[in-house]
């Protein structure tokens, strides 16, 4: 029986290592414009989200959106959008990726209180869907298709 790695490799999938944090969440490392970043994987998040403090530290240009954000333990808070020039996840890369930006300090405070790793952001459904993600929870691997599939003619 073929391993999932060997089955997916010819289909141009790359394996991204995951780890299970103290809170049970799946985490992964990456980089935002070449600077290391820690992400939580959230299949329920419709969009990739960055922490406001991290976006400001990286001098990302922020545009406030009219409607506030909800989710991640909040009903409404200020929300922004930005474009990340390069978001790398192991050997895969997104370029010119539009992401949401909100203040995740309340989430990071809760993580810190539990001794868990802080997050710079959340990888959401936008990337997972675009890259036809496959998650192997047992082996802690996220598989992302490297080349974006072309629409059928």
ABEGO torsion letter per residue (X at the ends): XBBAAAAAAAAGBBBBBBBBBAAGBBBBBBBBGGBBBBBBBBAABABBBBBAAAAAAAGBBBBBBABBBBEGGBABBBBBBBBBABBBBEABBBBGBBBBBBBAAAAAAAAAAAGBBBBAEBBBAAAAAAAGBBBBAAAGBBBBBABBBBBBX
